[in-house]
C-alpha cells in the first residue's frame, strides 16, 4: 500500500477499516494479508471469539501448526474442543488436540481459556502432558459432559483441578447425567490423597448432581477456595435429598468470601437455602418456569433473600423474569435494591458454552 511518494495510511484509519469487517471472517482473513501492519489487529479480532474444534477442524489446526510459516499462534487465546459421541477415531482426535495445544504452548502462545466438552475426565487425566501444557497459561477452564455413564468421575475431576490449583481463576463444571433427575443414593466420599487448594480461583459455576459431587468437596481439607468471590449454582433439575449437602457446601466452602451469587433456577426446584453466613453484594436469580409464575414462586425468592446478611451497602437482587412480582406480604427488606426484568439477562460464557455444545451434538 505504501510507496516512497505515497505515505502509509494513519494507523487509526487502518484500524477503523479493519473494524468494519469484525463480523466477516473471510474479510478479516483478507485484511490480515494486506500488509504486515494490518495483521495484528485483523488476527486479534478474528480470534477474539472462541473457535469450536470439532473432529475435522482440530485436524486442520494440527496440520496448520506444523508449518514453519504459521503466524496464528500469538493470537489463539481461547479454544473450545467438542468431539461428538459418534466419533469412530476418538483417540486420534484427542491426539490431534494434544499436539495442537503442545505446539501452541511450547511456541510461547497466549492461550488463556479452554472449554472441553463431551470428553470423560479420565481421558484428560490419562494425558498428563496435555494438562501440564494447559496449566502453563490457562486461567479459565470449562468442563461439560452430559449423558452416560450413570456416575460422575469426581476423583478425576479433582485430579484435573489439582493440576490447575495455582493458576485457574475461573472454573465451570456442567455435569449432567440421568441421575441428576432421578437422584442417586447418597454415599460417603472415599478418601482421596491429593488435597486441592484453588488459590487463585475467583469464579466457580456448578451444574451437577449435588449428591454426586459435593460429598467429595466437603471432605475436611479436601477442596478449598480461599479467594472465591463469584459463585453460580444451577438449580434447573430436581435433585432429591440433597438440600443439606448444598447448604453445607455454601456455608463451609463459600460463605466467607463469596460476594456475588448467581442462581439459574426453575422455581419449582429451588430449595429453601439459608444465606445468613454470607455478606453478599448481589444475588442474581435467572428464573425459569413452565407456566405462569405463581405468588408462591415469588415468595420463595423473597424468603431466600430475607436470610442474607448485608453490610453497610445495599444488597442488589436481580430477577431476570418479567413475570416475577414482589409479594404483597413482602418482608421488611429496605436494604435490598430489586431489579426485575428479562432485559437484565445476559448469556455468560458458561451458558454460551452449554448452548453451543447442545447445538453441536443435536444438529
N, C-alpha and C positions, 0 to 999 in steps of 0.2 A: 504493500500500500504506500510505503514511503519511498521517496526519491531524494536526490541531493537538492532539488529545487522545490520539492513538494513536502513540507513538514508533515510529521505524523499528526493524526487527529488527537485532540486533547484526551487524556485518559478518562475524564469524566464523561465525554461524549461516547467514547468506546463502550464504557460500562452501561450507559443508557441504551445503546443499540443492542447490546447483548441481553439486557434485562427485558427487552421487548419480546424475547423468544423464550422466556423462562418456562413456559408450558409446552414447548415444542422440542422434544428430544432430538429429532432429526436436525432441526435448525441449530440447536445448541452444539451438536456434534460438528456441523459445518463451521460454526463460528470459531470453534477451537482450532480449526485448521487455517484460518485466515492469516494469522501471523503469530509469532511467539508471544507477543504481549497480550493477545486475546485469549490464550489458552487457560491461564489460571482461573479467571472469573467464569469462563464458559464451563470448565470442568467442575468448578465448585458448585455451580447451580445444577449442573447435570447430575451430580452425585449427592445432592442435598437430600433427596428422597431415599427411602430405604428400598434397595433393589431386592426383588424376590428371586432367590436362586432355586429354581426347580431342577428336575433331572437334566434337562437339556442345557439350561443356562449355566449351571455350575461347571459342566464340561467345557463350555465355550470360555468361561472365565479362566479355568485351569489352563487351557491351551494358550490364551492370550498372555497370561502372566509369565509364561516360559520365554516369550520373545525378549531379546535384549533391548529392543526398541520400545517396550511397553512404558507408557508415561502416565498411566492412571493411578498407580499405587498411592501417591500422596493425597489423592482426592477421595479415596474409598474410606468413608468414615463409618458407615453402617451397612449391615448385611442381614437379610432375612433368609434363612435356609429352611425349605419345606418340601422334602421328598414326599411323594404320595404313597398311600398304602400299597398301591398296585405295582410299585417299582420291583422289577424282577432282579435287578442288579444293585440291590440296596448298598452292599458293601463297596461297590465301585463308586457310587455317588458319594458315599461318606469319605472314601479315599480322596476323591477329587476335591471335596470340600476341605479336607485336612491339608492337602497340598496347597490349595489356594491361600488358606489362612497362613500357613507357614511361610509362603513366598512373600505375602504382603508384610508380615511382621518382621521377617529377617531382613527385608529391604528398607526397614525404617518407616513402615506405614503408620498411619494415624487412626487406625480402626478403634472406635470407642463404644460402638453399640452393636450388639449381636442379638438376633431373635432366632431361636431354634424351635421348630415345630415338628410334631409327629416323629420325633426321634426318642427312643427309650433312654432314660437316664443311664442305664447300664452301658448303652452303646457309646456314650460320651466318656464315662469312667474308664472304659476299655481303650480309650485313646488319650493317654496322659500327655503326649506331646502336643496334641491339639489344644487341650485345656491349658497347658503351660503357655503356649504362644498367645492364646486369647487373653490370659490373665496379665500379660505384659502391659496392655493399654486399655482393655475394655473396662468401662465403668458402668455400663448399663447392659444387663442381661435379662432376656425374657425367654421363658421356657413354657411351651404349650404342648399338651398331649391330651387327647380325648379318645374314648373307646376302650378297647381291651388292652392289657389284661384287667382282671377284676380288682386287683390290688395295686396300690401305688408303691413304687420302689423308693420309699423315703430315704433309705440308707444311702442309695446312690446320689440322691438329690443333696443330702448333707455332705457327701464327699465332694460334689461339684462346688457347693457353697464354700467348703474349706479351701479349695484352690484359689477362690476369688476373695478370701476373707479380708485381705488388706487393701484391695483396690476397688471393689464394687461399691457404687454409690446408689444404684437403682436395681431392684430385683423384682421381676414379675413372674409369678407362678400360676399358670392356668392348667389345672389337672382335673379333668372331668372324666369320670368313669361311671358305669352303670350304678355302682354303689353310692354315687352322690345323690341319687334319687331314692333308692330302696334302703340305703343305710346298711352298714356292715357292723358286725359285733365289735364292741369296744374291747381292745386288747392292750395290756400294758406294753409299752415300747421296750424292745430288747435293748440291752446295753450296747453302747457304741463308743469305741475308744476315743475317737477324734472329737475334741471339743471345738466348736466353731464360734469365733467372735468376729462378727462382721463390723470391723472397727470403723469403716468409712461409710457404711450404709445409711442413707438418709431417707430413702423411699422404698416402701415394700407394698406390693399388691398381691393378694391371695385370693384365688378362686379354687377351692379344693374341698373334698370331704374332710371336715374338721376332725372326725374320728379316725381318719387315716394318717393325718399329718401332724396335728397338734400334740398328740402324746409324745412324739419324738422331741418337739420343740420345748416341751415342758419338763423334760428330764433335768434335774438340777445341774446347772452349769453347762448343759449341752449346747445351747444356742443363745447368743447374746447379741443385742442390737443397741449398743451404748449411745449411738448418735441418731437414731431413727426419729424423724420429725413428721413424716407423712405416711399414713397407713391407709390402704384401701382394702376392704374386706367385702367380697362379693357374697350376696345373700339372695341368689336367684333360684335356689332349689331347696326342697325340703330335706333337712338332714336330722333325722330323729335322734333324740337322746344325746345331743352334742352341745347344748346350750352352756352347760357348766364348763366344758372344755374351752369354748370360745371365751367365756368370761375370765377364766384363769389365764388364758393367753394374753388377753387385753390388760389385765391387772399386773401380771408378773413380768411381761416382756415389753410392754408398750407404754404403759401409763406415765412413766417417769419422764419420758422425752417427747412423745408424740404431741404435736400442736395442731395438726390438720388431719381430720378423719373423714374418709370417703366411704359411703355405703351404697353401692349399686344394689338395689333390692327389689324383690316382689313383696308388697305389703303383707301378703298372707303368710310369708315365710320368715319375716324378720322377727327375731326373738326379743324378749324383754331384757335388753342389756343395760348394765349399770355403768355409767361413765364418771362416777364420783371420784375415782382415783386420778382422773385426767385433769389437766389445766389446758383447755383447748382454745385455739384461736378461731377455728372454723369446723363445721360439720357439713358435709355435702351428701344429701340423700338423692340418689338417682333412682327415683321410684318408678316401678312398672306395675301394671295391674291388668288383668284380663278384661275387666269390665269397668264400671264407674267406681271412682274412689269413694268409699264409704266414710262416714264420720268416725267409725271405729278404726279404720286405717289411719286417718289423720291423727287420731288420739294416740296411736302407737308412737308416731314420730314425736309428738309433743311430750309424751311420758319419758322417752329416751333423753330428749334434750333437757328436760327438767332435772335429770340426775347429774348433769355435767357441772363440774366446778368451774369457776371463772375467776380471772384476775381482775385488775382494775379496768382493762379494756373490755369492750363488748364482745360477746360471742356471736359470730356470724353464722347463721344457719341457712343453707341454700337447699331448696327443694325444687328439682327440675321437672315439675309436673304441674300443668295448668289446672288439673282437677283437684289439687290439694287446697284445702281451706282450713284455716285455724279454727278449731272447735270453739263453740260459744262458751264452753266451760274451761277455756284456756287458763292455765295457772298463771300465777304472777311471775312473768319472765321478762321483767323490764330490762334485764341485762342482755337480752337476745335481740339481734337485728335479723329479721326474717326477709329473705329474698326468694321469691316464688315465681316460677315460670319456665316453660320448656326452652325459651330462648336463652336461658342461662346455661344450658347443657352444651358441653364441648367434648368431642371424642378425643380422649387422651391416647398416648402411644400404645398403652396396653390394649384398650378397646380396638384401636386400629389394627393391631396385630391379630386379635381374635377374629375380627370380621374378615381380614384378608385370608386367613387360613381356612375359615369356613367356606369362603368363595372358591378358593383353590381346590379344596378337597371335594366339594359337591358340584363343581361346574362340569 
